[in-house]
Amino acid sequence: MESDFLTENAFAQIDSRPIFALFLITLVAAYLIARFYKDHYEMNKVLKAYSIFAVSIFLMNIFLGLKIALVIGIVLMGLVVLIFRSNTYFYGR
């Protein structure tokens, strides 16, 4: 009655390299956007730049073929990193 859980699991069938690449790209982009706008004290500019990045990520997802829930989660994680990073620059003086 021994079944191999990893071979039957749907998550084990997903290639993790595009997910990891998308994670790193999002993390680097969030840091770069926050750093680029560190002297501009308008969050609208920061969010506009990140929304352009997010749309490009969703378009790139067509070629990567990832599940949309994973892409949405990674983009939201990047938004959280961007907000905390921006607050560090805005209020860290």
Backbone as ProteinMPNN parsed JSONL, in Angstrom:
{"seq_chain_A": "MESDFLTENAFAQIDSRPIFALFLITLVAAYLIARFYKDHYEMNKVLKAYSIFAVSIFLMNIFLGLKIALVIGIVLMGLVVLIFRSNTYFYGR", "coords_chain_A": {"N_chain_A": [[0.822, -1.185, 0.0], [2.052, 1.15, -0.481], [2.45, 4.274, -1.759], [3.896, 6.513, -4.052], [4.225, 9.631, -3.167], [5.347, 11.964, -4.259], [5.534, 11.56, -7.021], [2.906, 11.425, -7.789], [1.859, 13.862, -7.135], [0.611, 16.972, -8.219], [2.078, 19.325, -8.128], [4.67, 18.458, -8.261], [5.1, 17.994, -10.878], [5.472, 20.396, -12.115], [7.731, 22.541, -13.727], [10.314, 24.09, -12.069], [12.193, 26.002, -12.727], [11.382, 28.264, -14.458], [9.66, 29.501, -12.631], [11.345, 30.189, -10.503], [13.076, 31.909, -11.889], [11.3, 33.958, -12.609], [10.604, 34.819, -10.061], [13.105, 35.841, -9.14], [13.544, 37.871, -11.056], [11.387, 39.557, -10.511], [11.936, 40.293, -7.876], [14.398, 41.666, -8.163], [13.557, 43.714, -9.891], [11.724, 45.069, -8.254], [13.419, 46.076, -6.256], [15.082, 47.705, -7.868], [13.26, 49.56, -8.979], [12.352, 50.829, -6.657], [14.762, 51.936, -5.805], [15.379, 53.618, -7.96], [13.359, 55.539, -7.826], [13.85, 56.79, -5.4], [14.335, 59.429, -4.682], [12.082, 60.719, -5.44], [9.159, 61.662, -4.047], [6.638, 60.658, -4.491], [4.298, 58.253, -4.444], [2.71, 57.429, -6.49], [4.155, 57.476, -8.892], [5.943, 55.409, -8.466], [4.232, 53.202, -8.212], [3.073, 53.252, -10.741], [5.254, 52.643, -12.388], [5.776, 50.068, -11.453], [3.403, 48.815, -12.164], [3.575, 48.834, -14.936], [5.729, 47.116, -15.199], [4.502, 44.811, -14.123], [2.493, 44.261, -15.996], [4.089, 43.636, -18.182], [5.249, 41.312, -17.198], [3.017, 39.638, -17.054], [2.466, 39.438, -19.782], [4.815, 38.198, -20.603], [4.408, 35.799, -19.423], [2.899, 34.337, -21.175], [4.725, 33.105, -22.835], [6.231, 31.676, -20.999], [4.433, 29.935, -19.8], [3.379, 29.512, -17.216], [1.306, 28.825, -14.344], [-1.425, 30.959, -13.782], [-2.1, 31.731, -11.209], [0.279, 31.409, -9.785], [1.846, 33.392, -10.987], [0.421, 35.71, -10.34], [0.696, 35.631, -7.562], [3.495, 35.929, -7.292], [3.859, 38.471, -8.405], [2.355, 40.031, -6.62], [3.86, 39.57, -4.304], [6.202, 40.871, -5.063], [5.214, 43.46, -5.128], [4.737, 43.944, -2.427], [7.379, 43.843, -1.464], [8.381, 46.034, -2.859], [6.88, 48.16, -1.742], [7.696, 48.112, 0.976], [10.42, 48.557, 0.611], [10.413, 51.062, -0.628], [9.339, 52.611, 1.435], [11.434, 52.443, 3.21], [13.364, 53.984, 1.9], [11.966, 56.436, 1.726], [11.376, 57.206, 4.375], [13.662, 56.77, 5.753], [15.485, 58.705, 6.355]], "CA_chain_A": [[0.0, 0.0, 0.0], [2.976, 2.273, -0.504], [2.354, 5.073, -2.975], [4.917, 7.545, -4.131], [3.497, 10.893, -3.101], [5.947, 12.989, -5.109], [5.257, 11.34, -8.442], [1.484, 11.629, -8.03], [1.51, 15.225, -6.8], [0.586, 17.858, -9.391], [3.142, 20.322, -8.004], [5.944, 17.841, -8.618], [5.196, 17.984, -12.339], [5.739, 21.755, -12.582], [9.144, 22.893, -13.827], [10.518, 25.195, -11.132], [13.151, 27.003, -13.22], [10.738, 29.54, -14.803], [9.101, 30.12, -11.426], [12.474, 30.794, -9.799], [13.538, 33.041, -12.694], [10.311, 35.023, -12.456], [10.766, 35.304, -8.686], [14.306, 36.679, -9.077], [13.32, 39.065, -11.88], [10.466, 40.426, -9.778], [12.641, 40.824, -6.711], [15.368, 42.655, -8.642], [12.815, 44.864, -10.42], [11.167, 45.826, -7.126], [14.521, 46.833, -5.648], [15.542, 48.744, -8.789], [12.243, 50.612, -9.072], [12.403, 51.598, -5.403], [16.018, 52.704, -5.785], [15.307, 54.665, -8.977], [12.437, 56.583, -7.377], [14.08, 57.099, -3.988], [14.307, 60.873, -4.468], [10.75, 61.199, -5.801], [8.336, 61.312, -2.907], [5.28, 60.383, -4.939], [4.124, 56.81, -4.594], [2.032, 57.164, -7.758], [5.168, 57.178, -9.906], [6.485, 54.093, -8.157], [3.214, 52.213, -8.552], [2.903, 53.247, -12.194], [6.387, 51.896, -12.937], [5.603, 48.649, -11.128], [2.292, 48.271, -12.944], [4.113, 48.566, -16.276], [6.495, 45.879, -15.046], [3.581, 43.685, -13.906], [1.854, 43.943, -17.283], [5.087, 42.947, -18.996], [5.391, 39.966, -16.645], [1.853, 38.859, -17.491], [2.659, 39.139, -21.204], [5.895, 37.216, -20.695], [3.866, 34.529, -18.959], [2.404, 33.605, -22.338], [5.822, 32.274, -23.323], [6.687, 30.792, -19.936], [3.419, 28.921, -19.583], [3.163, 29.244, -15.794], [-0.059, 28.98, -13.859], [-1.692, 32.372, -13.531], [-2.1, 31.954, -9.757], [1.674, 31.587, -9.375], [2.313, 34.693, -11.471], [-0.23, 36.731, -9.522], [1.341, 35.588, -6.248], [4.844, 36.49, -7.379], [3.725, 39.911, -8.637], [1.931, 40.629, -5.35], [5.02, 39.529, -3.411], [7.073, 41.956, -5.496], [4.602, 44.715, -4.713], [4.999, 44.088, -0.987], [8.8, 44.195, -1.34], [8.518, 47.403, -3.362], [6.326, 49.107, -0.773], [8.584, 48.191, 2.138], [11.69, 49.151, 0.179], [10.16, 52.486, -0.844], [9.196, 53.244, 2.747], [12.774, 52.556, 3.779], [14.01, 55.148, 1.295], [11.227, 57.657, 1.995], [11.369, 57.581, 5.78], [14.917, 56.365, 6.378], [16.412, 59.839, 6.465]], "C_chain_A": [[0.87, 1.254, 0.0], [2.823, 3.008, -1.834], [3.402, 6.176, -2.918], [4.223, 8.894, -4.241], [4.041, 11.917, -4.084], [5.659, 12.779, -6.592], [3.788, 11.562, -8.775], [1.045, 13.061, -7.78], [1.598, 16.108, -8.044], [1.697, 18.9, -9.332], [4.511, 19.757, -8.372], [6.154, 17.834, -10.124], [5.535, 19.359, -12.921], [7.241, 21.993, -12.613], [9.387, 24.149, -12.996], [11.485, 26.254, -11.638], [12.478, 28.289, -13.663], [10.14, 30.258, -13.596], [10.21, 30.834, -10.666], [13.005, 32.004, -10.561], [12.588, 34.219, -12.562], [10.384, 35.643, -11.064], [11.964, 36.24, -8.584], [14.141, 37.964, -9.879], [12.427, 40.055, -11.141], [11.147, 41.06, -8.576], [13.634, 41.909, -7.118], [14.651, 43.904, -9.159], [12.234, 45.704, -9.292], [12.254, 46.663, -6.456], [14.986, 47.968, -6.558], [14.542, 49.879, -8.93], [12.257, 51.464, -7.808], [13.652, 52.462, -5.347], [15.973, 53.861, -6.783], [14.445, 55.837, -8.519], [12.665, 56.989, -5.924], [14.066, 58.59, -3.698], [12.98, 61.509, -4.866], [9.792, 60.726, -4.712], [6.868, 61.149, -3.289], [5.155, 58.894, -5.198], [3.42, 56.461, -5.906], [3.016, 56.803, -8.868], [5.735, 55.78, -9.714], [5.491, 53.008, -8.57], [2.963, 52.133, -10.05], [4.032, 52.454, -12.853], [6.237, 50.404, -12.653], [4.437, 48.037, -11.902], [2.711, 47.998, -14.387], [4.94, 47.291, -16.253], [5.571, 44.677, -14.912], [2.883, 43.286, -15.201], [2.837, 43.213, -18.19], [5.327, 41.525, -18.499], [4.219, 39.093, -17.082], [1.945, 38.522, -18.978], [3.77, 38.117, -21.416], [5.423, 35.833, -20.257], [3.288, 33.703, -20.103], [3.477, 32.653, -22.861], [6.326, 31.294, -22.267], [5.706, 29.665, -19.652], [3.206, 28.555, -18.128], [1.685, 29.383, -15.465], [-0.271, 30.426, -13.445], [-1.706, 32.686, -12.035], [-0.679, 32.15, -9.234], [2.198, 32.954, -9.793], [1.7, 35.817, -10.644], [0.409, 36.779, -8.139], [2.721, 36.205, -6.258], [4.788, 37.996, -7.592], [3.273, 40.618, -7.356], [3.059, 40.636, -4.322], [5.992, 40.649, -3.772], [6.532, 43.32, -5.105], [4.828, 44.976, -3.227], [6.457, 44.484, -0.758], [9.025, 45.639, -1.775], [8.008, 48.423, -2.351], [7.228, 49.234, 0.45], [9.921, 48.839, 1.782], [11.524, 50.644, -0.031], [10.012, 53.213, 0.478], [10.539, 53.394, 3.429], [13.49, 53.767, 3.215], [13.306, 56.444, 1.682], [11.399, 58.135, 3.43], [12.684, 57.249, 6.486], [15.895, 57.493, 6.584], [16.305, 60.523, 7.777]], "O_chain_A": [[0.431, 2.312, 0.451], [3.04, 2.434, -2.901], [3.733, 6.69, -1.85], [3.697, 9.246, -5.297], [3.269, 12.665, -4.684], [5.553, 13.752, -7.339], [3.454, 11.856, -9.923], [-0.055, 13.437, -8.183], [2.543, 16.001, -8.826], [2.207, 19.317, -10.372], [5.411, 20.506, -8.752], [7.284, 17.681, -10.589], [5.854, 19.464, -14.105], [7.945, 21.689, -11.65], [8.725, 25.165, -13.207], [11.588, 27.318, -11.028], [12.955, 29.358, -13.28], [10.12, 31.488, -13.55], [10.028, 31.971, -10.231], [13.348, 33.017, -9.951], [13.03, 35.359, -12.417], [10.242, 36.857, -10.912], [11.856, 37.32, -8.003], [14.554, 39.033, -9.428], [12.689, 41.258, -11.149], [10.947, 42.242, -8.297], [13.699, 42.96, -6.48], [15.087, 45.024, -8.895], [12.252, 46.933, -9.369], [12.03, 47.828, -6.128], [15.256, 49.071, -6.083], [14.936, 51.044, -8.993], [12.182, 52.69, -7.885], [13.597, 53.603, -4.889], [16.467, 54.951, -6.496], [14.765, 56.993, -8.794], [11.742, 57.489, -5.281], [13.806, 58.983, -2.561], [12.775, 62.704, -4.653], [9.64, 59.525, -4.488], [5.972, 61.463, -2.506], [5.829, 58.346, -6.07], [3.518, 55.33, -6.381], [2.742, 55.926, -9.687], [5.976, 55.058, -10.681], [5.865, 52.019, -9.201], [2.671, 51.058, -10.573], [3.786, 51.679, -13.777], [6.536, 49.573, -13.51], [4.484, 46.859, -12.257], [2.248, 47.031, -14.993], [4.865, 46.479, -17.175], [5.82, 43.634, -15.517], [2.703, 42.098, -15.469], [2.457, 42.274, -18.891], [5.582, 40.626, -19.301], [4.412, 37.931, -17.443], [1.544, 37.433, -19.389], [3.678, 37.269, -22.304], [5.979, 34.818, -20.676], [3.202, 32.48, -19.994], [3.177, 31.535, -23.278], [6.794, 30.205, -22.601], [6.115, 28.558, -19.302], [2.884, 27.406, -17.824], [0.918, 29.985, -16.218], [0.602, 31.041, -12.833], [-1.357, 33.798, -11.637], [-0.455, 32.966, -8.34], [2.916, 33.603, -9.032], [2.39, 36.773, -10.289], [0.638, 37.863, -7.603], [3.084, 36.929, -5.331], [5.593, 38.728, -7.015], [3.769, 41.702, -7.047], [3.201, 41.591, -3.559], [6.544, 41.303, -2.886], [7.297, 44.231, -4.788], [5.084, 46.11, -2.825], [6.738, 45.365, 0.055], [9.773, 46.378, -1.134], [8.652, 49.449, -2.134], [7.495, 50.344, 0.91], [10.481, 49.589, 2.581], [12.402, 51.42, 0.347], [10.513, 54.328, 0.625], [10.765, 54.366, 4.151], [14.15, 54.501, 3.951], [13.968, 57.449, 1.942], [11.55, 59.332, 3.676], [12.795, 57.432, 7.698], [17.042, 57.248, 6.958], [17.017, 61.495, 8.026]]}, "name": "protein", "num_of_chains": 1, "seq": "MESDFLTENAFAQIDSRPIFALFLITLVAAYLIARFYKDHYEMNKVLKAYSIFAVSIFLMNIFLGLKIALVIGIVLMGLVVLIFRSNTYFYGR"}
